[in-house]
Amino acid sequence: MAGTSLATLLHDLTSLRQALEREDYGTAGDVLAHHDQRLREFIDTVGRHAPMQALRGMLQLQHLVQADDARMPGGSS
């Protein structure tokens, strides 16, 4: 999976949010597993040269997805 980009990671989060909105938890789990793998690869690859502002934005989006999931019926709280 060489070449993971921030755009790919953000796309993962968008896909995750859409799957959760559809209550398609199987797809959400798959997206989350792939996202985790790609995120770890990205961090290992860019290390200290990571674009911090972009990573902060992605982290904020992750928190929004998690907060949305907690508000959904049957979501984690």
Buried (B, 14 or more C-beta within 10 A) or exposed (E): EEEBEBEBBBBBBEBBBEBBEEEEEEBBEBBBEBBEEBBEBBEEEBEEEEEEEEBEEBEEBBEEBEEBBEEEEEEEE
